[in-house]
Amino acid sequence: MKKSLFETLLSFLLGISWAVLILGSLLSFKIFLDLGVFTAFFATIIFIFTTLFFILVLETMNLFRDAYEEKKKTD
């Protein structure tokens, strides 16, 4: 079954988002570590929640695309 361009792009963006989450959280912790451990931990948690929100948006788009494909198939 051939994937559509939208599905391919969505999968690519999800993979990039997970990579940004992992690398960005490590980088933000290292950057803010000079200001203290608590500040670094807090900044990293904020970054993680922000990135997880964008991942949730992409997953929701994927879910709605699947539901649309199923509805289109039954009609």
N, CA, C and O atoms as CSV, one atom per row, in Angstrom:
chain,resi,resn,atom,element,x,y,z
A,1,MET,N,N,0.838,-1.169,0.000
A,1,MET,CA,C,0.000,0.000,0.000
A,1,MET,C,C,0.892,1.245,0.000
A,1,MET,O,O,1.784,1.381,0.837
A,2,LYS,N,N,0.645,2.126,-0.924
A,2,LYS,CA,C,1.464,3.319,-1.066
A,2,LYS,C,C,1.001,4.395,-0.093
A,2,LYS,O,O,-0.195,4.643,0.058
A,3,LYS,N,N,1.969,5.029,0.563
A,3,LYS,CA,C,1.663,6.105,1.490
A,3,LYS,C,C,1.477,7.410,0.718
A,3,LYS,O,O,2.117,7.649,-0.306
A,4,SER,N,N,0.587,8.237,1.239
A,4,SER,CA,C,0.408,9.551,0.629
A,4,SER,C,C,1.533,10.482,1.080
A,4,SER,O,O,2.267,10.180,2.021
A,5,LEU,N,N,1.651,11.596,0.404
A,5,LEU,CA,C,2.676,12.576,0.752
A,5,LEU,C,C,2.438,13.123,2.156
A,5,LEU,O,O,3.389,13.340,2.907
A,6,PHE,N,N,1.181,13.346,2.513
A,6,PHE,CA,C,0.852,13.853,3.841
A,6,PHE,C,C,1.256,12.851,4.927
A,6,PHE,O,O,1.803,13.239,5.958
A,7,GLU,N,N,0.988,11.576,4.697
A,7,GLU,CA,C,1.338,10.543,5.669
A,7,GLU,C,C,2.849,10.415,5.822
A,7,GLU,O,O,3.350,10.232,6.932
A,8,THR,N,N,3.566,10.508,4.724
A,8,THR,CA,C,5.025,10.453,4.773
A,8,THR,C,C,5.590,11.651,5.516
A,8,THR,O,O,6.492,11.509,6.342
A,9,LEU,N,N,5.061,12.829,5.224
A,9,LEU,CA,C,5.505,14.039,5.891
A,9,LEU,C,C,5.196,13.994,7.386
A,9,LEU,O,O,6.013,14.420,8.202
A,10,LEU,N,N,4.035,13.486,7.742
A,10,LEU,CA,C,3.648,13.376,9.138
A,10,LEU,C,C,4.565,12.418,9.891
A,10,LEU,O,O,4.968,12.708,11.017
A,11,SER,N,N,4.898,11.285,9.284
A,11,SER,CA,C,5.811,10.335,9.911
A,11,SER,C,C,7.206,10.938,10.082
A,11,SER,O,O,7.857,10.737,11.108
A,12,PHE,N,N,7.650,11.670,9.078
A,12,PHE,CA,C,8.950,12.321,9.160
A,12,PHE,C,C,8.976,13.353,10.286
A,12,PHE,O,O,9.937,13.413,11.053
A,13,LEU,N,N,7.926,14.160,10.386
A,13,LEU,CA,C,7.865,15.175,11.431
A,13,LEU,C,C,7.782,14.559,12.822
A,13,LEU,O,O,8.327,15.110,13.779
A,14,LEU,N,N,7.105,13.423,12.939
A,14,LEU,CA,C,7.053,12.741,14.236
A,14,LEU,C,C,8.438,12.235,14.647
A,14,LEU,O,O,8.831,12.363,15.807
A,15,GLY,N,N,9.155,11.674,13.716
A,15,GLY,CA,C,10.503,11.202,14.019
A,15,GLY,C,C,11.428,12.334,14.404
A,15,GLY,O,O,12.204,12.219,15.353
A,16,ILE,N,N,11.346,13.435,13.663
A,16,ILE,CA,C,12.163,14.605,13.976
A,16,ILE,C,C,11.780,15.174,15.342
A,16,ILE,O,O,12.648,15.621,16.092
A,17,SER,N,N,10.507,15.161,15.662
A,17,SER,CA,C,10.065,15.701,16.951
A,17,SER,C,C,10.619,14.898,18.119
A,17,SER,O,O,11.028,15.472,19.128
A,18,TRP,N,N,10.636,13.580,17.989
A,18,TRP,CA,C,11.209,12.758,19.056
A,18,TRP,C,C,12.710,12.984,19.185
A,18,TRP,O,O,13.243,12.993,20.295
A,19,ALA,N,N,13.387,13.164,18.071
A,19,ALA,CA,C,14.824,13.438,18.119
A,19,ALA,C,C,15.091,14.798,18.765
A,19,ALA,O,O,16.020,14.935,19.561
A,20,VAL,N,N,14.282,15.800,18.426
A,20,VAL,CA,C,14.426,17.124,19.029
A,20,VAL,C,C,14.143,17.059,20.523
A,20,VAL,O,O,14.794,17.745,21.310
A,21,LEU,N,N,13.183,16.244,20.915
A,21,LEU,CA,C,12.872,16.095,22.333
A,21,LEU,C,C,14.072,15.556,23.097
A,21,LEU,O,O,14.430,16.094,24.144
A,22,ILE,N,N,14.691,14.511,22.591
A,22,ILE,CA,C,15.809,13.894,23.306
A,22,ILE,C,C,17.039,14.796,23.308
A,22,ILE,O,O,17.616,15.072,24.360
A,23,LEU,N,N,17.429,15.247,22.132
A,23,LEU,CA,C,18.630,16.077,22.046
A,23,LEU,C,C,18.415,17.456,22.672
A,23,LEU,O,O,19.317,17.987,23.319
A,24,GLY,N,N,17.256,18.027,22.489
A,24,GLY,CA,C,16.974,19.341,23.058
A,24,GLY,C,C,16.904,19.337,24.565
A,24,GLY,O,O,17.333,20.297,25.206
A,25,SER,N,N,16.371,18.275,25.147
A,25,SER,CA,C,16.315,18.228,26.604
A,25,SER,C,C,17.718,18.092,27.196
A,25,SER,O,O,18.016,18.693,28.228
A,26,LEU,N,N,18.569,17.315,26.558
A,26,LEU,CA,C,19.952,17.223,27.032
A,26,LEU,C,C,20.679,18.553,26.878
A,26,LEU,O,O,21.406,18.979,27.775
A,27,LEU,N,N,20.481,19.193,25.757
A,27,LEU,CA,C,21.134,20.471,25.502
A,27,LEU,C,C,20.621,21.562,26.440
A,27,LEU,O,O,21.412,22.346,26.965
A,28,SER,N,N,19.321,21.619,26.655
A,28,SER,CA,C,18.784,22.645,27.556
A,28,SER,C,C,19.249,22.419,28.989
A,28,SER,O,O,19.483,23.382,29.720
A,29,PHE,N,N,19.384,21.173,29.397
A,29,PHE,CA,C,19.896,20.906,30.738
A,29,PHE,C,C,21.345,21.369,30.863
A,29,PHE,O,O,21.722,21.979,31.864
A,30,LYS,N,N,22.156,21.077,29.846
A,30,LYS,CA,C,23.557,21.507,29.899
A,30,LYS,C,C,23.696,23.022,29.866
A,30,LYS,O,O,24.561,23.575,30.544
A,31,ILE,N,N,22.859,23.699,29.091
A,31,ILE,CA,C,22.938,25.157,28.996
A,31,ILE,C,C,22.545,25.812,30.320
A,31,ILE,O,O,23.224,26.725,30.789
A,32,PHE,N,N,21.458,25.348,30.918
A,32,PHE,CA,C,20.962,25.971,32.144
A,32,PHE,C,C,21.641,25.447,33.397
A,32,PHE,O,O,21.328,25.913,34.493
A,33,LEU,N,N,22.545,24.511,33.279
A,33,LEU,CA,C,23.223,23.970,34.451
A,33,LEU,C,C,24.119,25.011,35.119
A,33,LEU,O,O,24.377,24.923,36.320
A,34,ASP,N,N,24.593,25.987,34.359
A,34,ASP,CA,C,25.399,27.060,34.940
A,34,ASP,C,C,24.601,27.918,35.914
A,34,ASP,O,O,25.173,28.528,36.817
A,35,LEU,N,N,23.297,27.967,35.737
A,35,LEU,CA,C,22.436,28.757,36.619
A,35,LEU,C,C,21.968,27.979,37.839
A,35,LEU,O,O,21.324,28.548,38.719
A,36,GLY,N,N,22.276,26.708,37.907
A,36,GLY,CA,C,21.888,25.877,39.045
A,36,GLY,C,C,21.148,24.645,38.587
A,36,GLY,O,O,20.571,24.607,37.501
A,37,VAL,N,N,21.177,23.637,39.440
A,37,VAL,CA,C,20.552,22.355,39.094
A,37,VAL,C,C,19.037,22.492,39.032
A,37,VAL,O,O,18.402,21.941,38.133
A,38,PHE,N,N,18.448,23.228,39.986
A,38,PHE,CA,C,16.997,23.383,39.979
A,38,PHE,C,C,16.528,24.124,38.729
A,38,PHE,O,O,15.540,23.732,38.108
A,39,THR,N,N,17.225,25.182,38.362
A,39,THR,CA,C,16.864,25.950,37.164
A,39,THR,C,C,17.007,25.103,35.909
A,39,THR,O,O,16.161,25.155,35.017
A,40,ALA,N,N,18.077,24.326,35.843
A,40,ALA,CA,C,18.283,23.457,34.685
A,40,ALA,C,C,17.190,22.398,34.603
A,40,ALA,O,O,16.677,22.112,33.522
A,41,PHE,N,N,16.838,21.821,35.739
A,41,PHE,CA,C,15.787,20.808,35.764
A,41,PHE,C,C,14.443,21.418,35.358
A,41,PHE,O,O,13.698,20.818,34.583
A,42,PHE,N,N,14.136,22.601,35.876
A,42,PHE,CA,C,12.874,23.268,35.555
A,42,PHE,C,C,12.798,23.641,34.077
A,42,PHE,O,O,11.762,23.443,33.442
A,43,ALA,N,N,13.876,24.175,33.528
A,43,ALA,CA,C,13.904,24.550,32.114
A,43,ALA,C,C,13.761,23.325,31.225
A,43,ALA,O,O,13.100,23.379,30.188
A,44,THR,N,N,14.378,22.225,31.629
A,44,THR,CA,C,14.275,20.991,30.854
A,44,THR,C,C,12.857,20.433,30.888
A,44,THR,O,O,12.356,19.951,29.872
A,45,ILE,N,N,12.219,20.492,32.030
A,45,ILE,CA,C,10.830,20.015,32.144
A,45,ILE,C,C,9.906,20.865,31.270
A,45,ILE,O,O,9.024,20.330,30.598
A,46,ILE,N,N,10.105,22.181,31.277
A,46,ILE,CA,C,9.293,23.062,30.427
A,46,ILE,C,C,9.507,22.722,28.956
A,46,ILE,O,O,8.548,22.662,28.187
A,47,PHE,N,N,10.760,22.501,28.563
A,47,PHE,CA,C,11.064,22.143,27.174
A,47,PHE,C,C,10.414,20.807,26.796
A,47,PHE,O,O,9.864,20.668,25.703
A,48,ILE,N,N,10.479,19.839,27.692
A,48,ILE,CA,C,9.905,18.516,27.418
A,48,ILE,C,C,8.392,18.617,27.234
A,48,ILE,O,O,7.843,18.027,26.303
A,49,PHE,N,N,7.711,19.358,28.112
A,49,PHE,CA,C,6.260,19.483,27.993
A,49,PHE,C,C,5.858,20.216,26.714
A,49,PHE,O,O,4.863,19.862,26.081
A,50,THR,N,N,6.627,21.232,26.335
A,50,THR,CA,C,6.334,21.952,25.105
A,50,THR,C,C,6.494,21.043,23.891
A,50,THR,O,O,5.649,21.039,22.996
A,51,THR,N,N,7.563,20.287,23.864
A,51,THR,CA,C,7.804,19.384,22.738
A,51,THR,C,C,6.778,18.253,22.711
A,51,THR,O,O,6.326,17.857,21.637
A,52,LEU,N,N,6.408,17.732,23.871
A,52,LEU,CA,C,5.383,16.690,23.911
A,52,LEU,C,C,4.037,17.205,23.423
A,52,LEU,O,O,3.257,16.441,22.855
A,53,PHE,N,N,3.752,18.487,23.636
A,53,PHE,CA,C,2.517,19.067,23.105
A,53,PHE,C,C,2.519,19.012,21.576
A,53,PHE,O,O,1.513,18.650,20.966
A,54,PHE,N,N,3.653,19.373,20.955
A,54,PHE,CA,C,3.723,19.323,19.492
A,54,PHE,C,C,3.641,17.891,18.978
A,54,PHE,O,O,3.059,17.649,17.921
A,55,ILE,N,N,4.211,16.944,19.706
A,55,ILE,CA,C,4.102,15.537,19.321
A,55,ILE,C,C,2.646,15.084,19.429
A,55,ILE,O,O,2.163,14.335,18.581
A,56,LEU,N,N,1.957,15.533,20.458
A,56,LEU,CA,C,0.546,15.198,20.625
A,56,LEU,C,C,-0.295,15.759,19.483
A,56,LEU,O,O,-1.220,15.099,19.010
A,57,VAL,N,N,0.019,16.963,19.043
A,57,VAL,CA,C,-0.699,17.564,17.913
A,57,VAL,C,C,-0.487,16.726,16.651
A,57,VAL,O,O,-1.438,16.462,15.915
A,58,LEU,N,N,0.754,16.309,16.401
A,58,LEU,CA,C,1.031,15.490,15.219
A,58,LEU,C,C,0.342,14.130,15.305
A,58,LEU,O,O,-0.179,13.635,14.305
A,59,GLU,N,N,0.334,13.534,16.473
A,59,GLU,CA,C,-0.364,12.247,16.641
A,59,GLU,C,C,-1.864,12.411,16.445
A,59,GLU,O,O,-2.513,11.528,15.883
A,60,THR,N,N,-2.420,13.518,16.897
A,60,THR,CA,C,-3.849,13.771,16.701
A,60,THR,C,C,-4.171,13.949,15.224
A,60,THR,O,O,-5.202,13.476,14.744
A,61,MET,N,N,-3.288,14.630,14.508
A,61,MET,CA,C,-3.483,14.766,13.062
A,61,MET,C,C,-3.460,13.399,12.388
A,61,MET,O,O,-4.246,13.140,11.477
A,62,ASN,N,N,-2.567,12.533,12.831
A,62,ASN,CA,C,-2.484,11.185,12.283
A,62,ASN,C,C,-3.753,10.390,12.592
A,62,ASN,O,O,-4.245,9.645,11.744
A,63,LEU,N,N,-4.274,10.548,13.795
A,63,LEU,CA,C,-5.504,9.848,14.181
A,63,LEU,C,C,-6.691,10.320,13.355
A,63,LEU,O,O,-7.491,9.503,12.901
A,64,PHE,N,N,-6.816,11.629,13.154
A,64,PHE,CA,C,-7.908,12.154,12.345
A,64,PHE,C,C,-7.768,11.740,10.880
A,64,PHE,O,O,-8.770,11.526,10.198
A,65,ARG,N,N,-6.532,11.625,10.395
A,65,ARG,CA,C,-6.319,11.175,9.019
A,65,ARG,C,C,-6.773,9.727,8.876
A,65,ARG,O,O,-7.415,9.369,7.888
A,66,ASP,N,N,-6.441,8.895,9.863
A,66,ASP,CA,C,-6.891,7.500,9.829
A,66,ASP,C,C,-8.415,7.401,9.863
A,66,ASP,O,O,-9.007,6.611,9.128
A,67,ALA,N,N,-9.039,8.199,10.713
A,67,ALA,CA,C,-10.504,8.186,10.805
A,67,ALA,C,C,-11.130,8.663,9.492
A,67,ALA,O,O,-12.150,8.127,9.058
A,68,TYR,N,N,-10.524,9.663,8.868
A,68,TYR,CA,C,-11.025,10.150,7.584
A,68,TYR,C,C,-10.903,9.088,6.508
A,68,TYR,O,O,-11.817,8.916,5.701
A,69,GLU,N,N,-9.792,8.376,6.484
A,69,GLU,CA,C,-9.603,7.297,5.504
A,69,GLU,C,C,-10.621,6.179,5.711
A,69,GLU,O,O,-11.152,5.639,4.741
A,70,GLU,N,N,-10.892,5.832,6.948
A,70,GLU,CA,C,-11.883,4.785,7.229
A,70,GLU,C,C,-13.287,5.237,6.836
A,70,GLU,O,O,-14.063,4.460,6.280
A,71,LYS,N,N,-13.605,6.482,7.124
A,71,LYS,CA,C,-14.935,6.997,6.765
A,71,LYS,C,C,-15.085,7.076,5.259
A,71,LYS,O,O,-16.154,6.787,4.722
A,72,LYS,N,N,-14.028,7.462,4.580
A,72,LYS,CA,C,-14.066,7.552,3.118
A,72,LYS,C,C,-14.205,6.156,2.511
A,72,LYS,O,O,-14.840,5.984,1.471
A,73,LYS,N,N,-13.604,5.159,3.169
A,73,LYS,CA,C,-13.662,3.790,2.651
A,73,LYS,C,C,-15.083,3.214,2.798
A,73,LYS,O,O,-15.530,2.460,1.934
A,74,THR,N,N,-15.787,3.560,3.873
A,74,THR,CA,C,-17.125,3.007,4.091
A,74,THR,C,C,-18.179,3.706,3.249
A,74,THR,O,O,-19.212,3.110,2.943
A,75,ASP,N,N,-17.949,4.933,2.875
A,75,ASP,CA,C,-18.949,5.672,2.073
A,75,ASP,C,C,-18.934,5.279,0.632
A,75,ASP,O,O,-19.711,5.809,-0.161
